[in-house]
Amino acid sequence: MNRFFTVIAAMFALLALQACNTVEGLGKDITKAGEKIEEVAKKK
């Protein structure tokens, strides 16, 4: 029973870490898009 809880805890930890990487990647994509919009706005 103790091993079961350890496996479940490890799975939740992996999911949490994966979600953090996904959110970080999304933030980088949004930043890049914002930079491109700024470049276009400055050209006009």
Secondary structure, DSSP 8 states (H G I E B T S, - for coil): -HHHHHHHHHHHHHHHHHHHHHHHHHHHHHHHHHHHHHHHHHH-
